[in-house]
Amino acid sequence: MGKLVHALRDVVLLLARIGIGIVFIAHGVSKFSGIDGTAAGFGKMGIPMPTLSAYFAATVETFGGAALIVGALLPVAGVLLAVVMVGAGVFVHFKNGFFAPGGYEFVMTLALAALALGFGGGKFSVDAVLAARKGDPVIV
């Protein structure tokens, strides 16, 4: 690929990380802002250990979303965010079908986007800068 295509790819990956990161942060912060209600809702949905699960989901979504934006610990953030989305799918969304209200298309998209960005976040990331400083090859 030419230099222009590589540069555009890195910009697009940065924009994708910012956009997806904002979505995760918004959902995480909303869970934190009403954590008792989130835990109660998780309990009604049959999610095991609802209080712990609510804190886990809120923490992963908030800090994982921030990690996506800055490009830090991307593989860890991507996997954890995907795990939370798969959990949401298993306990809530898969039974509703794909396009139905409350369906799984949104959590599936977020899980796959988190994985893709986690394992190919681009050159404009903290991970890439740290890898370059250490002399490690940067996987983009």
N, CA, C and O atoms as a MOPAC input file, in Angstrom:
PM7 MOZYME 1SCF
protein

 N      0.84600 1    -1.18600 1     0.00000 1
 C      0.00000 1     0.00000 1     0.00000 1
 C      0.88500 1     1.24000 1     0.00000 1
 O      1.98600 1     1.23600 1     0.55000 1
 N      0.39600 1     2.27700 1    -0.61200 1
 C      1.13200 1     3.52900 1    -0.63400 1
 C      1.06400 1     4.24600 1     0.69100 1
 O      0.25700 1     3.91500 1     1.56000 1
 N      1.92900 1     5.23900 1     0.83100 1
 C      1.98000 1     5.99900 1     2.08300 1
 C      0.66600 1     6.70400 1     2.37300 1
 O      0.23900 1     6.76900 1     3.52500 1
 N      0.02100 1     7.23200 1     1.34300 1
 C     -1.24700 1     7.92700 1     1.53800 1
 C     -2.31100 1     6.98000 1     2.07400 1
 O     -3.06500 1     7.33100 1     2.98100 1
 N     -2.36900 1     5.78200 1     1.51300 1
 C     -3.36200 1     4.80100 1     1.96600 1
 C     -3.08900 1     4.41200 1     3.41300 1
 O     -4.02500 1     4.29500 1     4.20500 1
 N     -1.82200 1     4.21000 1     3.77300 1
 C     -1.48200 1     3.89100 1     5.16300 1
 C     -1.86900 1     5.03200 1     6.09600 1
 O     -2.41300 1     4.79700 1     7.17500 1
 N     -1.59100 1     6.25600 1     5.68700 1
 C     -1.93400 1     7.41000 1     6.52300 1
 C     -3.44400 1     7.52500 1     6.68200 1
 O     -3.93000 1     7.77800 1     7.78500 1
 N     -4.18700 1     7.34400 1     5.60700 1
 C     -5.65300 1     7.39800 1     5.68500 1
 C     -6.18800 1     6.27700 1     6.57100 1
 O     -7.12000 1     6.48100 1     7.34800 1
 N     -5.59600 1     5.10400 1     6.44800 1
 C     -6.02200 1     3.97000 1     7.26900 1
 C     -5.83600 1     4.29000 1     8.75200 1
 O     -6.71500 1     4.01100 1     9.56700 1
 N     -4.69200 1     4.87500 1     9.09800 1
 C     -4.44200 1     5.21300 1    10.49500 1
 C     -5.41000 1     6.27800 1    10.99900 1
 O     -5.84100 1     6.21900 1    12.15000 1
 N     -5.75600 1     7.24200 1    10.16600 1
 C     -6.73400 1     8.26900 1    10.54700 1
 C     -8.11000 1     7.63600 1    10.73100 1
 O     -8.81200 1     7.93700 1    11.69600 1
 N     -8.49200 1     6.76400 1     9.80700 1
 C     -9.80000 1     6.09500 1     9.91400 1
 C     -9.86600 1     5.22600 1    11.17400 1
 O    -10.88300 1     5.21300 1    11.86600 1
 N     -8.78500 1     4.50200 1    11.46900 1
 C     -8.76100 1     3.69400 1    12.69200 1
 C     -8.87000 1     4.56600 1    13.93600 1
 O     -9.55300 1     4.20100 1    14.89300 1
 N     -8.20500 1     5.70700 1    13.92800 1
 C     -8.31400 1     6.64300 1    15.05100 1
 C     -9.75400 1     7.12600 1    15.20000 1
 O    -10.29500 1     7.13000 1    16.30600 1
 N    -10.37400 1     7.53200 1    14.09900 1
 C    -11.76000 1     8.00500 1    14.15400 1
 C    -12.69900 1     6.90100 1    14.63600 1
 O    -13.61700 1     7.15800 1    15.41400 1
 N    -12.46800 1     5.67800 1    14.17200 1
 C    -13.29900 1     4.55300 1    14.61800 1
 C    -13.11500 1     4.29900 1    16.10600 1
 O    -14.08800 1     4.06400 1    16.82300 1
 N    -11.86100 1     4.34700 1    16.57500 1
 C    -11.60700 1     4.15200 1    18.01300 1
 C    -12.30700 1     5.23000 1    18.82500 1
 O    -12.89700 1     4.93600 1    19.86500 1
 N    -12.24900 1     6.47000 1    18.36400 1
 C    -12.91000 1     7.56800 1    19.09300 1
 C    -14.41800 1     7.35300 1    19.12300 1
 O    -15.03700 1     7.45400 1    20.18300 1
 N    -15.01200 1     7.05700 1    17.97300 1
 C    -16.46700 1     6.87600 1    17.91500 1
 C    -16.95400 1     5.71500 1    18.75200 1
 O    -17.89300 1     5.86600 1    19.53400 1
 N    -16.33300 1     4.56100 1    18.59900 1
 C    -16.75100 1     3.38300 1    19.36600 1
 C    -16.44500 1     3.59000 1    20.84700 1
 O    -17.22500 1     3.19000 1    21.71100 1
 N    -15.31000 1     4.21600 1    21.13200 1
 C    -14.95300 1     4.50200 1    22.52700 1
 C    -15.98500 1     5.39300 1    23.20300 1
 O    -16.34600 1     5.16200 1    24.35700 1
 N    -16.45800 1     6.40300 1    22.49700 1
 C    -17.48300 1     7.30100 1    23.05400 1
 C    -18.76100 1     6.52600 1    23.37400 1
 O    -19.37500 1     6.74300 1    24.41900 1
 N    -19.15800 1     5.62500 1    22.47900 1
 C    -20.36600 1     4.82600 1    22.72900 1
 C    -20.19100 1     3.99900 1    24.00600 1
 O    -21.08200 1     3.96500 1    24.85400 1
 N    -19.04100 1     3.33600 1    24.13900 1
 C    -18.81300 1     2.53400 1    25.34300 1
 C    -18.78200 1     3.40300 1    26.59900 1
 O    -19.38700 1     3.05100 1    27.61200 1
 N    -18.08800 1     4.52500 1    26.53900 1
 C    -18.02200 1     5.41100 1    27.71100 1
 C    -19.41700 1     5.87800 1    28.11000 1
 O    -19.75800 1     5.87700 1    29.29300 1
 N    -20.21700 1     6.27400 1    27.14000 1
 C    -21.58000 1     6.75000 1    27.43900 1
 C    -22.39100 1     5.67200 1    28.15200 1
 O    -23.10500 1     5.96200 1    29.11200 1
 N    -22.28200 1     4.44000 1    27.68700 1
 C    -23.03100 1     3.35000 1    28.32400 1
 C    -22.46400 1     3.01600 1    29.70000 1
 O    -23.21600 1     2.72400 1    30.63000 1
 N    -21.13500 1     3.05800 1    29.83200 1
 C    -20.52400 1     2.77800 1    31.13700 1
 C    -20.87100 1     3.83300 1    32.16900 1
 O    -21.23900 1     3.50600 1    33.29700 1
 N    -20.75700 1     5.09500 1    31.78900 1
 C    -21.07300 1     6.19100 1    32.71500 1
 C    -22.54900 1     6.14900 1    33.11000 1
 O    -22.89000 1     6.41100 1    34.26400 1
 N    -23.42500 1     5.82100 1    32.16000 1
 C    -24.84900 1     5.74400 1    32.51700 1
 C    -25.10000 1     4.61000 1    33.51500 1
 O    -25.97200 1     4.72500 1    34.37600 1
 N    -24.35100 1     3.53000 1    33.40400 1
 C    -24.48900 1     2.44900 1    34.39200 1
 C    -23.98900 1     2.91200 1    35.76000 1
 O    -24.63800 1     2.66700 1    36.77700 1
 N    -22.83300 1     3.58200 1    35.78300 1
 C    -22.29500 1     4.08500 1    37.04800 1
 C    -23.22800 1     5.10300 1    37.69900 1
 O    -23.37800 1     5.11600 1    38.92100 1
 N    -23.85400 1     5.95700 1    36.88800 1
 C    -24.67800 1     7.02900 1    37.46000 1
 C    -25.92100 1     6.50100 1    38.17200 1
 O    -26.50300 1     7.19300 1    39.00800 1
 N    -26.31500 1     5.31100 1    37.84800 1
 C    -27.42800 1     4.67700 1    38.54200 1
 C    -27.09600 1     3.22900 1    38.84300 1
 O    -27.85900 1     2.32400 1    38.50200 1
 N    -25.96200 1     3.01300 1    39.47900 1
 C    -25.43300 1     1.65600 1    39.64000 1
 C    -26.38100 1     0.74300 1    40.41900 1
 O    -26.45400 1    -0.45200 1    40.13000 1
 N    -27.11300 1     1.28600 1    41.40600 1
 C    -28.06200 1     0.44000 1    42.13400 1
 C    -29.19700 1    -0.01200 1    41.21600 1
 O    -29.62400 1    -1.16500 1    41.26700 1
 N    -29.67600 1     0.89900 1    40.38300 1
 C    -30.70900 1     0.53800 1    39.41100 1
 C    -30.18400 1    -0.42800 1    38.35800 1
 O    -30.89300 1    -1.34000 1    37.93000 1
 N    -28.93900 1    -0.22100 1    37.94500 1
 C    -28.31900 1    -1.13200 1    36.98400 1
 C    -28.23400 1    -2.53200 1    37.58300 1
 O    -28.57300 1    -3.51400 1    36.92200 1
 N    -27.78400 1    -2.62500 1    38.82600 1
 C    -27.67500 1    -3.92300 1    39.49400 1
 C    -29.05300 1    -4.57500 1    39.64300 1
 O    -29.20300 1    -5.77600 1    39.42300 1
 N    -30.04600 1    -3.78300 1    40.01400 1
 C    -31.40400 1    -4.32400 1    40.14600 1
 C    -31.91100 1    -4.82800 1    38.79700 1
 O    -32.51400 1    -5.89800 1    38.71400 1
 N    -31.66600 1    -4.06200 1    37.75400 1
 C    -32.06500 1    -4.48600 1    36.41300 1
 C    -31.34800 1    -5.74900 1    35.97900 1
 O    -31.95500 1    -6.64200 1    35.38900 1
 N    -30.05200 1    -5.82700 1    36.27100 1
 C    -29.29600 1    -7.02700 1    35.95000 1
 C    -29.88800 1    -8.23300 1    36.68500 1
 O    -29.99400 1    -9.31900 1    36.11700 1
 N    -30.26900 1    -8.03900 1    37.94100 1
 C    -30.88000 1    -9.12100 1    38.71100 1
 C    -32.17300 1    -9.59700 1    38.07800 1
 O    -32.40900 1   -10.80200 1    37.99400 1
 N    -33.01900 1    -8.67400 1    37.63100 1
 C    -34.29000 1    -9.03600 1    37.00000 1
 C    -34.06800 1    -9.76000 1    35.67200 1
 O    -34.90700 1   -10.55300 1    35.24600 1
 N    -32.93400 1    -9.48500 1    35.01900 1
 C    -32.62800 1   -10.14500 1    33.74600 1
 C    -31.96700 1   -11.50200 1    33.95000 1
 O    -31.69400 1   -12.21300 1    32.98300 1
 N    -31.70800 1   -11.86500 1    35.21500 1
 C    -31.10300 1   -13.15600 1    35.50200 1
 C    -29.58900 1   -13.19000 1    35.36400 1
 O    -28.99600 1   -14.26300 1    35.25700 1
 N    -28.96500 1   -12.02500 1    35.36500 1
 C    -27.51000 1   -11.95900 1    35.27000 1
 C    -26.93300 1   -12.34600 1    36.62700 1
 O    -27.31200 1   -11.77200 1    37.64800 1
 N    -26.02100 1   -13.31300 1    36.64700 1
 C    -25.44000 1   -13.75800 1    37.92400 1
 C    -24.69200 1   -12.63000 1    38.63000 1
 O    -24.12800 1   -11.74400 1    37.98800 1
 N    -24.69600 1   -12.67600 1    39.94600 1
 C    -24.01800 1   -11.67400 1    40.77600 1
 C    -24.27800 1   -10.26800 1    40.22200 1
 O    -23.34900 1    -9.59200 1    39.77900 1
 N    -25.52100 1    -9.83800 1    40.24800 1
 C    -25.89400 1    -8.61300 1    39.54600 1
 C    -25.14400 1    -7.36100 1    39.98100 1
 O    -24.83400 1    -6.52000 1    39.13700 1
 N    -24.84400 1    -7.20900 1    41.25400 1
 C    -24.13000 1    -6.00500 1    41.69200 1
 C    -22.69700 1    -6.03200 1    41.16800 1
 O    -22.21500 1    -5.04600 1    40.61200 1
 N    -22.02100 1    -7.16300 1    41.34700 1
 C    -20.66000 1    -7.29400 1    40.83500 1
 C    -20.64400 1    -7.15500 1    39.30900 1
 O    -19.76800 1    -6.49500 1    38.74800 1
 N    -21.61300 1    -7.77700 1    38.64800 1
 C    -21.70100 1    -7.69400 1    37.18700 1
 C    -21.94900 1    -6.27000 1    36.71800 1
 O    -21.40200 1    -5.85200 1    35.69800 1
 N    -22.76900 1    -5.51900 1    37.44900 1
 C    -23.03600 1    -4.12500 1    37.08500 1
 C    -21.77000 1    -3.29600 1    37.19600 1
 O    -21.46600 1    -2.50400 1    36.30400 1
 N    -21.03600 1    -3.46800 1    38.27500 1
 C    -19.77200 1    -2.73500 1    38.43600 1
 C    -18.75300 1    -3.15700 1    37.37200 1
 O    -18.03800 1    -2.31900 1    36.82300 1
 N    -18.69300 1    -4.46300 1    37.08700 1
 C    -17.76300 1    -4.95200 1    36.07100 1
 C    -18.09400 1    -4.34400 1    34.70500 1
 O    -17.21000 1    -3.81500 1    34.03000 1
 N    -19.36000 1    -4.41700 1    34.29900 1
 C    -19.76800 1    -3.88800 1    32.99400 1
 C    -19.51700 1    -2.38100 1    32.92100 1
 O    -18.98900 1    -1.88500 1    31.92600 1
 N    -19.89100 1    -1.65800 1    33.96700 1
 C    -19.70200 1    -0.20300 1    33.97700 1
 C    -18.22300 1     0.15500 1    33.89900 1
 O    -17.84200 1     1.07600 1    33.17700 1
 N    -17.40000 1    -0.56200 1    34.63200 1
 C    -15.96000 1    -0.29000 1    34.64100 1
 C    -15.33000 1    -0.60000 1    33.29500 1
 O    -14.58000 1     0.21000 1    32.74900 1
 N    -15.63900 1    -1.78300 1    32.76000 1
 C    -15.06300 1    -2.17600 1    31.47000 1
 C    -15.51400 1    -1.22200 1    30.36900 1
 O    -14.70000 1    -0.80500 1    29.54500 1
 N    -16.79800 1    -0.87200 1    30.34300 1
 C    -17.29300 1     0.01900 1    29.29400 1
 C    -16.67000 1     1.41000 1    29.40900 1
 O    -16.28600 1     2.00100 1    28.40000 1
 N    -16.56800 1     1.93100 1    30.62300 1
 C    -16.02500 1     3.28000 1    30.80000 1
 C    -14.53300 1     3.32500 1    30.50700 1
 O    -14.08000 1     4.11500 1    29.67800 1
 N    -13.77500 1     2.47800 1    31.18500 1
 C    -12.31900 1     2.52600 1    31.02400 1
 C    -11.85500 1     1.85000 1    29.74000 1
 O    -10.85500 1     2.25900 1    29.14900 1
 N    -12.56900 1     0.82400 1    29.30700 1
 C    -12.25300 1     0.20100 1    28.01900 1
 C    -12.52200 1     1.15600 1    26.87400 1
 O    -11.76300 1     1.19900 1    25.90600 1
 N    -13.60100 1     1.92500 1    26.97800 1
 C    -13.89100 1     2.93700 1    25.95800 1
 C    -12.81500 1     4.00300 1    25.91800 1
 O    -12.40400 1     4.43700 1    24.84200 1
 N    -12.35700 1     4.42700 1    27.08500 1
 C    -11.26700 1     5.41100 1    27.14900 1
 C     -9.98300 1     4.83400 1    26.57200 1
 O     -9.24100 1     5.52900 1    25.87700 1
 N     -9.71900 1     3.55200 1    26.86300 1
 C     -8.52200 1     2.89800 1    26.31900 1
 C     -8.58600 1     2.83400 1    24.79500 1
 O     -7.57100 1     3.01200 1    24.12300 1
 N     -9.76200 1     2.58200 1    24.25500 1
 C     -9.90800 1     2.59700 1    22.79700 1
 C     -9.56600 1     3.97000 1    22.23000 1
 O     -8.84200 1     4.07800 1    21.24100 1
 N    -10.08200 1     4.99900 1    22.85400 1
 C     -9.87300 1     6.34900 1    22.33700 1
 C     -8.39600 1     6.70500 1    22.28400 1
 O     -7.91600 1     7.20700 1    21.26800 1
 N     -7.67300 1     6.45100 1    23.36300 1
 C     -6.25400 1     6.82400 1    23.38800 1
 C     -5.36200 1     5.74800 1    22.78000 1
 O     -4.19300 1     5.99700 1    22.48300 1
 N     -5.90900 1     4.56800 1    22.60000 1
 C     -5.13500 1     3.49000 1    22.00400 1
 C     -4.16700 1     2.83500 1    22.96100 1
 O     -3.04300 1     2.50600 1    22.58400 1
 N     -4.59600 1     2.64200 1    24.20300 1
 C     -3.73800 1     2.04500 1    25.22800 1
 C     -4.27400 1     0.67400 1    25.62400 1
 O     -5.47200 1     0.49900 1    25.84600 1
 N     -3.36400 1    -0.29400 1    25.70800 1
 C     -3.73500 1    -1.65900 1    26.08500 1
 C     -4.86400 1    -2.17500 1    25.19100 1
 O     -5.80800 1    -2.80700 1    25.66500 1
 N     -4.75300 1    -1.90000 1    23.91300 1
 C     -5.84800 1    -2.18700 1    22.99100 1
 C     -6.29800 1    -3.64800 1    22.96600 1
 O     -7.50400 1    -3.89500 1    22.98700 1
 N     -5.39300 1    -4.62800 1    22.92300 1
 C     -5.89400 1    -6.00900 1    22.91400 1
 C     -6.69000 1    -6.36100 1    24.17000 1
 O     -7.71600 1    -7.03700 1    24.09100 1
 N     -6.21800 1    -5.90300 1    25.31500 1
 C     -6.92900 1    -6.17400 1    26.57900 1
 C     -8.28400 1    -5.48500 1    26.56600 1
 O     -9.30200 1    -6.10500 1    26.87600 1
 N     -8.30100 1    -4.21000 1    26.20800 1
 C     -9.55900 1    -3.45900 1    26.16400 1
 C    -10.52800 1    -4.10000 1    25.17300 1
 O    -11.71000 1    -4.26300 1    25.47800 1
 N    -10.03500 1    -4.46100 1    23.99300 1
 C    -10.90100 1    -5.05600 1    22.97900 1
 C    -11.53800 1    -6.34900 1    23.44400 1
 O    -12.73500 1    -6.56300 1    23.25200 1
 N    -10.74100 1    -7.21100 1    24.05500 1
 C    -11.26800 1    -8.49900 1    24.53400 1
 C    -12.26900 1    -8.28400 1    25.66800 1
 O    -13.34700 1    -8.87900 1    25.66200 1
 N    -11.92400 1    -7.44400 1    26.63600 1
 C    -12.85000 1    -7.21500 1    27.76000 1
 C    -14.16600 1    -6.59500 1    27.29700 1
 O    -15.23700 1    -6.99300 1    27.75300 1
 N    -14.08600 1    -5.63000 1    26.39900 1
 C    -15.31000 1    -5.02100 1    25.87400 1
 C    -16.14600 1    -6.05800 1    25.12300 1
 O    -17.37000 1    -6.08400 1    25.25600 1
 N    -15.49400 1    -6.90500 1    24.34200 1
 C    -16.21500 1    -7.95500 1    23.62300 1
 C    -16.86200 1    -8.93600 1    24.59400 1
 O    -17.98500 1    -9.38500 1    24.36300 1
 N    -16.16800 1    -9.27200 1    25.67700 1
 C    -16.73100 1   -10.19100 1    26.68300 1
 C    -17.99800 1    -9.59200 1    27.28600 1
 O    -18.99900 1   -10.29000 1    27.44700 1
 N    -17.95900 1    -8.30800 1    27.61800 1
 C    -19.14500 1    -7.65000 1    28.18200 1
 C    -20.29600 1    -7.66800 1    27.17400 1
 O    -21.44400 1    -7.90400 1    27.54900 1
 N    -19.99300 1    -7.42000 1    25.90200 1
 C    -21.04500 1    -7.41900 1    24.88400 1
 C    -21.60300 1    -8.82300 1    24.63800 1
 O    -22.80500 1    -8.97900 1    24.42200 1
 N    -20.75300 1    -9.83200 1    24.66800 1
 C    -21.23900 1   -11.21400 1    24.52700 1
 C    -22.12200 1   -11.56500 1    25.71700 1
 O    -23.15400 1   -12.21700 1    25.55400 1
 N    -21.72300 1   -11.13500 1    26.91500 1
 C    -22.57300 1   -11.34900 1    28.08800 1
 C    -23.93100 1   -10.68500 1    27.93200 1
 O    -24.95800 1   -11.27800 1    28.26400 1
 N    -23.94000 1    -9.45600 1    27.42900 1
 C    -25.21100 1    -8.76400 1    27.18300 1
 C    -26.03600 1    -9.53300 1    26.15800 1
 O    -27.25800 1    -9.62800 1    26.27200 1
 N    -25.36100 1   -10.07600 1    25.16600 1
 C    -26.07400 1   -10.85800 1    24.16000 1
 C    -26.68000 1   -12.11700 1    24.74500 1
 O    -27.85100 1   -12.41900 1    24.51300 1
 N    -25.88600 1   -12.84700 1    25.50300 1
 C    -26.34100 1   -14.11700 1    26.07500 1
 C    -27.50500 1   -13.90500 1    27.04100 1
 O    -28.50700 1   -14.61600 1    26.97300 1
 N    -27.37500 1   -12.93100 1    27.93800 1
 C    -28.39000 1   -12.75800 1    28.98400 1
 C    -29.59000 1   -11.92500 1    28.56300 1
 O    -30.65000 1   -12.01800 1    29.18200 1
 N    -29.44300 1   -11.11300 1    27.52100 1
 C    -30.53600 1   -10.19800 1    27.18000 1
 C    -30.93200 1   -10.24500 1    25.70800 1
 O    -32.11100 1   -10.43000 1    25.40600 1
 N    -30.00200 1   -10.08500 1    24.79900 1
 C    -30.33700 1    -9.73400 1    23.41700 1
 C    -30.52100 1   -10.89500 1    22.45000 1
 O    -31.35500 1   -10.79100 1    21.55100 1
 N    -29.78600 1   -11.99500 1    22.58800 1
 C    -29.86500 1   -13.06400 1    21.59500 1
 C    -31.27600 1   -13.62600 1    21.46100 1
 O    -31.70900 1   -13.96500 1    20.36000 1
 N    -31.98400 1   -13.72400 1    22.56300 1
 C    -33.33700 1   -14.30300 1    22.52200 1
 C    -34.32000 1   -13.42900 1    21.74200 1
 O    -35.37700 1   -13.90400 1    21.32800 1
 N    -33.97600 1   -12.15200 1    21.54100 1
 C    -34.88000 1   -11.23700 1    20.83800 1
 C    -34.70500 1   -11.25900 1    19.32700 1
 O    -35.47000 1   -10.61800 1    18.60600 1
 N    -33.71600 1   -11.98300 1    18.84400 1
 C    -33.47200 1   -12.02000 1    17.40800 1
 C    -32.56100 1   -10.88600 1    16.97000 1
 O    -32.05300 1   -10.12700 1    17.79600 1
 N    -32.36400 1   -10.78000 1    15.68100 1
 C    -31.40600 1    -9.82500 1    15.13600 1
 C    -31.97800 1    -8.40800 1    15.06100 1
 O    -31.42100 1    -7.48800 1    15.65900 1
 N    -33.08300 1    -8.22400 1    14.33400 1
 C    -33.63100 1    -6.88200 1    14.11100 1
 C    -34.72300 1    -6.49400 1    15.09300 1
 O    -35.12300 1    -5.33000 1    15.12100 1
 N    -35.21200 1    -7.40600 1    15.88400 1
 C    -36.31900 1    -7.12500 1    16.79400 1
 C    -35.90600 1    -6.06900 1    17.81400 1
 O    -34.71400 1    -5.87700 1    18.05700 1
 N    -36.87900 1    -5.38100 1    18.41300 1
 C    -36.52600 1    -4.45100 1    19.49800 1
 C    -35.72500 1    -5.19000 1    20.57000 1
 O    -36.11700 1    -6.26400 1    21.02700 1
 N    -34.61400 1    -4.60300 1    20.95700 1
 C    -33.75300 1    -5.25900 1    21.92500 1
 C    -32.96900 1    -6.41200 1    21.32500 1
 O    -32.46700 1    -7.26900 1    22.05100 1
 N    -32.86200 1    -6.43900 1    20.00600 1
 C    -32.14800 1    -7.50300 1    19.32200 1
 C    -30.64700 1    -7.41200 1    19.52900 1
 O    -30.15200 1    -6.50900 1    20.20400 1
 N    -29.93400 1    -8.35100 1    18.94300 1
 C    -28.51100 1    -8.45700 1    19.23600 1
 C    -27.60300 1    -7.77000 1    18.22100 1
 O    -26.38300 1    -7.83700 1    18.36900 1
 N    -28.14500 1    -7.11300 1    17.19900 1
 C    -27.26100 1    -6.52200 1    16.19300 1
 C    -26.33700 1    -5.45500 1    16.77900 1
 O    -25.19100 1    -5.34000 1    16.34400 1
 N    -26.79800 1    -4.68500 1    17.73700 1
 C    -25.97300 1    -3.61300 1    18.30700 1
 C    -24.83700 1    -4.18400 1    19.15700 1
 O    -23.68900 1    -3.76800 1    19.00200 1
 N    -25.14000 1    -5.13400 1    20.05500 1
 C    -24.07900 1    -5.69500 1    20.89600 1
 C    -23.10000 1    -6.51800 1    20.06300 1
 O    -21.90800 1    -6.55400 1    20.37000 1
 N    -23.58400 1    -7.17100 1    19.02800 1
 C    -22.69400 1    -7.92100 1    18.15200 1
 C    -21.74500 1    -6.96000 1    17.42200 1
 O    -20.54400 1    -7.21400 1    17.33200 1
 N    -22.28900 1    -5.86900 1    16.91000 1
 C    -21.46500 1    -4.88400 1    16.21200 1
 C    -20.41700 1    -4.28700 1    17.14400 1
 O    -19.25400 1    -4.15200 1    16.76700 1
 N    -20.82300 1    -3.93100 1    18.35300 1
 C    -19.86400 1    -3.36500 1    19.30900 1
 C    -18.78800 1    -4.37800 1    19.70100 1
 O    -17.61800 1    -4.01500 1    19.81900 1
 N    -19.16600 1    -5.63600 1    19.90300 1
 C    -18.18300 1    -6.66600 1    20.26500 1
 C    -17.15400 1    -6.83900 1    19.15300 1
 O    -15.95100 1    -6.87900 1    19.41300 1
 N    -17.62500 1    -6.93900 1    17.92200 1
 C    -16.71000 1    -7.14000 1    16.79800 1
 C    -15.85500 1    -5.90300 1    16.53700 1
 O    -14.67700 1    -6.02600 1    16.20100 1
 N    -16.43300 1    -4.72200 1    16.68600 1
 C    -15.65300 1    -3.48800 1    16.51000 1
 C    -14.57500 1    -3.38600 1    17.58400 1
 O    -13.44400 1    -2.99900 1    17.28900 1
 N    -14.91100 1    -3.72800 1    18.82000 1
 C    -13.92200 1    -3.68000 1    19.90300 1
 C    -12.77500 1    -4.64400 1    19.63200 1
 O    -11.61300 1    -4.30500 1    19.85600 1
 N    -13.09300 1    -5.83500 1    19.15500 1
 C    -12.03600 1    -6.79800 1    18.83100 1
 C    -11.17400 1    -6.31700 1    17.67300 1
 O     -9.94600 1    -6.38000 1    17.73300 1
 N    -11.81900 1    -5.84100 1    16.62900 1
 C    -11.06400 1    -5.37500 1    15.45900 1
 C    -10.14600 1    -4.21800 1    15.82100 1
 O     -8.98200 1    -4.19800 1    15.42300 1
 N    -10.66100 1    -3.26100 1    16.57000 1
 C     -9.84600 1    -2.10600 1    16.95800 1
 C     -8.80500 1    -2.48500 1    18.00000 1
 O     -7.72800 1    -1.89100 1    18.04500 1
 N     -9.11400 1    -3.45900 1    18.82700 1
 C     -8.17100 1    -3.90500 1    19.83100 1
 C     -6.95300 1    -4.60600 1    19.24400 1
 O     -5.87500 1    -4.60500 1    19.83700 1
 N     -7.13800 1    -5.19800 1    18.08400 1
 C     -6.02900 1    -5.93100 1    17.47100 1
 C     -5.51600 1    -5.27200 1    16.20000 1
 O     -4.78400 1    -5.88800 1    15.42500 1
 N     -5.89600 1    -4.03100 1    15.99000 1
 C     -5.39500 1    -3.29300 1    14.83300 1
 C     -5.73800 1    -1.83400 1    14.97500 1
 O     -6.41500 1    -1.25700 1    14.12300 1
 N     -5.26600 1    -1.23200 1    16.06000 1
 C     -5.65600 1     0.13000 1    16.40800 1
 C     -4.98800 1     1.23300 1    15.62600 1
 O     -5.39600 1     2.39000 1    15.73000 1
 N     -3.98600 1     0.91600 1    14.85400 1
 C     -3.33800 1     1.92500 1    14.02600 1
 C     -2.15500 1     2.59400 1    14.69300 1
 O     -1.84900 1     2.37400 1    15.86500 1
 N     -1.50800 1     3.41800 1    13.89700 1
 C     -0.27000 1     4.08100 1    14.31100 1
 C     -0.51700 1     5.21200 1    15.31500 1
 O      0.36500 1     5.53000 1    16.11300 1
 N     -1.70100 1     5.81700 1    15.28200 1
 C     -1.99100 1     6.93800 1    16.17300 1
 C     -2.59100 1     6.42400 1    17.47700 1
 O     -3.76500 1     6.64800 1    17.77500 1
 N     -1.75300 1     5.72700 1    18.24700 1
 C     -2.20300 1     5.14800 1    19.51000 1
 C     -1.04500 1     5.13100 1    20.49300 1
 O      0.12200 1     5.12100 1    20.10100 1
 N     -1.38100 1     5.12800 1    21.75800 1
 C     -0.36100 1     5.01700 1    22.80300 1
 C      0.41200 1     3.71700 1    22.62200 1
 O      1.63500 1     3.70300 1    22.75600 1
 N     -0.28500 1     2.62300 1    22.31800 1
 C      0.38700 1     1.34300 1    22.12600 1
 C      1.44400 1     1.41600 1    21.02700 1
 O      2.54500 1     0.89200 1    21.19600 1
 N      1.12500 1     2.05300 1    19.91000 1
 C      2.07000 1     2.15800 1    18.79500 1
 C      3.27000 1     3.01400 1    19.17100 1
 O      4.40400 1     2.69400 1    18.81300 1
 N      3.02200 1     4.10300 1    19.89500 1
 C      4.12300 1     4.97400 1    20.31600 1
 C      5.06200 1     4.21700 1    21.25800 1
 O      6.28200 1     4.27700 1    21.10400 1
 N      4.49200 1     3.51100 1    22.22600 1
 C      5.32400 1     2.75500 1    23.17000 1
 C      6.08200 1     1.63400 1    22.47100 1
 O      7.24700 1     1.39400 1    22.78600 1
 N      5.45000 1     0.95000 1    21.53600 1
 C      6.12200 1    -0.11600 1    20.80200 1
 C      7.27900 1     0.44600 1    19.97900 1
 O      8.35100 1    -0.15700 1    19.92200 1
 N      7.06900 1     1.58300 1    19.35100 1
 C      8.12700 1     2.20600 1    18.53900 1
 C      9.30300 1     2.60900 1    19.41500 1
 O     10.45400 1     2.45500 1    19.00700 1
 N      9.03800 1     3.11900 1    20.60500 1
 C     10.11200 1     3.51500 1    21.52700 1
 C     10.94100 1     2.31800 1    21.97400 1
 O     12.15000 1     2.42800 1    22.17600 1
 N     10.28100 1     1.17700 1    22.12400 1
 C     10.98000 1    -0.03700 1    22.53900 1
 C     11.64100 1    -0.74000 1    21.36900 1
 O     12.40100 1    -1.68900 1    21.55900 1
 N     11.35800 1    -0.28100 1    20.16700 1
 C     11.90700 1    -0.92400 1    18.98300 1
 C     11.14000 1    -2.14900 1    18.54000 1
 O     11.60400 1    -2.89200 1    17.67600 1
 N      9.96800 1    -2.37000 1    19.12000 1
 C      9.13100 1    -3.50900 1    18.73300 1
 C      8.41500 1    -3.17500 1    17.42400 1
 O      8.13300 1    -2.00900 1    17.14500 1
 N      8.12500 1    -4.19300 1    16.63200 1
 C      7.34100 1    -3.92300 1    15.43000 1
 C      5.91100 1    -3.52800 1    15.82500 1
 O      5.33000 1    -4.09400 1    16.75000 1
 N      5.37700 1    -2.57300 1    15.12200 1
 C      4.02300 1    -2.11100 1    15.38600 1
 C      3.09600 1    -2.83300 1    14.43000 1
 O      3.24300 1    -2.74400 1    13.21100 1
 N      2.14400 1    -3.54700 1    14.99600 1
 C      1.17900 1    -4.26600 1    14.16800 1
 C     -0.01300 1    -3.34100 1    13.95000 1
 O     -0.69500 1    -2.95800 1    14.90100 1
 N     -0.25600 1    -2.98800 1    12.70500 1
 C     -1.39100 1    -2.12200 1    12.37200 1
 C     -2.20700 1    -2.73400 1    11.28400 1
 O     -3.20800 1    -2.15500 1    10.86300 1

